[in-house]
Amino acid sequence: MATSRDRLQAHQFLLQRTVSALVTRETDPEQPPFRLPAGAAVAGIVVSVIALAAAGVYGLLSPGGDHSWQDGKSVIVEKETGTRFVYLNGKLDPVTNYASALLALGSHAATTSVSANSLTGVPRGPRIGIQDAPDALPGPDQVLRDGWTLCSQPGTDLTGATTYRSALLVGHQAPGGTPLGDRALLVQTPETGDEYLVAGGYRHKIAAADAVTVELALGSAPRTRVGAAVVDVLPVGAPLTPIPVPDAGKPSHAVPGRPDLLAGQLLTMENQYYLAETGQLRPITPLEYEIQRAYRPTTGAYGGAEPFPVRLSPIEVSGATVAARPAAADTDPPAARPVFAAGSDRVCLTFAPAASVPSVSVGDELPPPANTTPGRTAGGVALADQVLVPPGTAAVVEVMPSDQAPAGTYAVVTDLGRAYPLSSPDLLDSLGYRGIPPVRIPAGLMARVPQGPGLDHASALRQW
């Protein structure tokens, strides 16, 4: 009786004869089909394994076959440790930070990650670079192109006392503010007690000796307290002060046929005001008229009585000696008593690119204090308490010493809130900012940003 094993072998024999008949047209060929291809496949696998093993042994004995990083055009980062190098003059120089690496190479370069084995045996140079230079620089698509905003907001210190902190927003504005427009602010700096009329983007100083006089002329204007670090960035306008009249009370010969006029008196003809002097009439604005009325020495021209306007006819004015009034300038105070904004101690100045005069807004919403600066430089210059740069961005700026200057100095401001001056605008190419127009900002605004070290090619190669 056949066993199961016998039946299996018989089946396999029959199947083999059938396959042979189909493939070779013989039921019992000398060589069964597929025996040679199978042997070739096994042999190929064995050869491949041997080749891979040989390549591995060669890699261990001869590491670092790729030497493309030795072209001197790459920032080299060791994979295992993150150590940064530049390849210069046949050696690897460790470099302190990314910006120094780019400046040392002299042009913008890609970062290449290289294994420690590939760097084995390459001569090493001394550590080079600019200490505290940026270790990260955003790409050109992340460079901020908009204006800057400097704000003052009240807060409290650890003792609960009120303080006035400043925040500088690089490349963006604070939300929620109301533009000042044609209105004005009567500003006092808590640190010094100085007072200013802020109008049209300018600050007009009110001397302490004239404060009572000017405030009487301005009426019941609410005071707005703003930190000195913010007020000092406003461009300086003409001071708001009374016009001195040393000969007040003496006869004025400015208007023929009017011997009754005295120096120091206030005159009016239709909508124009004048201040009488001994030999001429000085045209004054309605606001200057209000200030002169409140000016105590003016009473000397009225026998100690309250000043009032003396009316003149057009004919009298046409025959009078009238001083030429200087042409109106942007730095002049308002001609008339301004409308004052409702009291808010949150004030922001926004400088559009290339603008030297800011737009002023009140009631802006600011983030809570965080990441504060030292407050002042070693030289005593006030810094903004906060410098806010959106994470992952940077600003390329040209710092203008005045609005008449044809050109300024260049700097890069990173998202750490520090500014790094450049020795030349050509260095922007090395940092990856070729062709990016800088944002022009006033020097007074830039002074509120903590300064990092200057960036230049020679310093990047310096050993330390």
Protein Blocks (a to p, Z undefined) as FASTA:
>chain_A
ZZfklmmmmmmmmmmmmmmmmmnopabdfbdghklmmmmmmmmmmmmmmmmmmmmmmmmm
mghkblklmnopaccddfklopacddeehiacddfbfklmmmmnopacddddddfklmgo
iacdddedjehiafbdcdfklpcfbdcdddddddddfkopacddddddehiacehiacfk
laccddddfknopacddeehiacdddfklmmmmmmmnopadcddddfklmmmpccddddd
ddddfkgoiacfkbghiakbcghiacdehjaccdddfkbccdddfklmmmmmmpmklmmm
nnopacddddddfklmmmpccdddddddfkbccfbdcddddddfbdcddddehiabdcdd
ehiacdddehiaehiafkopacdfbdcddehiacdddddfbfkbmbdcdddddfkopacd
dfbfklmmmnopghiacddddfklmmmpccdddddfklmmpcZZ
